[in-house]
Amino acid sequence: MSSVRTKRIVLLWLGTTFLILGGVASAVMSLVDPKSHVSTQIQTVTIEEPQSIPFGVDSSEVSSDNATQVVESALPLPKGSVRAALLEVDQPYWEVIDRQRLGMVTENWQTVLIQNHHKLDYTIIPEYTRDWEWIQDGRKIKVQFHTEVDAMKDILSRKKLGKFAVQMTSLPFTDFPKALELLQLLVQDGHYAYLHRTGDKFEGMVWYRVRIGFFQGAEEAQLVGQEVFEKYSKSGEFTGDYWAVVPTSRELSRNLIDLQQPITKPWTIELPIEEDLTVASALLPTFIEHTSFSYLSQRFDRETNKLQFRIRVGFFETTGEARSNMYSLRNHYRGFRNARIVKL
């Protein structure tokens, strides 16, 4: 009996041991096998797109509740922030900042449109994903394409820089407001778009070309043009008359503002402040073919509870040089009759 009992005890001990070992092995396998912890259910997250003030906004529609934030001198941008606004400051006169810090409207002047020789850039850019942003590179503010960052680091890779653009349309001087609308539309779609003014007159008028850049090849540029045309085919914003072009070297330089200019040439011509964006922007095509640099800015005025718009023209070394240019422009354009000379 004792031997039988002993066998039963041994068998019971072995069975219990195997059960314990089996449980441990199962637990270990569940930790090692990643499939046991991967859920097949996909969760979706809805991201609300921040609101922005369009180029043609009616200032009466802006609530004073959105104008409580006054922006101080911009701090270095944290990684992943959105560089989507140009704020005018004392030094170095402009800073590229995160538009989320800026708020919807601000009491500080914010640059909206810049004319640099033949090129015009709309500077309020979307906060959602795009391939480009404004950056401050030394003494310059310029456009930088994310896909070109590596090419800038390697001199042998510069051939990868975009050297083509697609011209979506070309509008005469009289349709300048429409050109601005199309420019804003493309920028808000995430494209790097700009206006390029013709140097010579055609049919007795200056023309404004609406372009998107920059691409490594003509085929890529043409493909983007086709995508834009098809997207707006129903509304008729663009015709099928678009084509790839080779931009001028000044267009391809990527430079928006040379910050050295206001340091060495601190005097500028300032036009009277307007409360109507249509009136302010309508002044631009009347004189920019005779100036090398001008910019349109906006800010929120607490007293009137409205947006204000201001145009400044040029950088000049002395008040005499600025005054001479102001008188010359005043003789041809009524908008300069009440202009004044200011120091940055």
Disulfide bonds with the S-S distance in Angstrom:
none
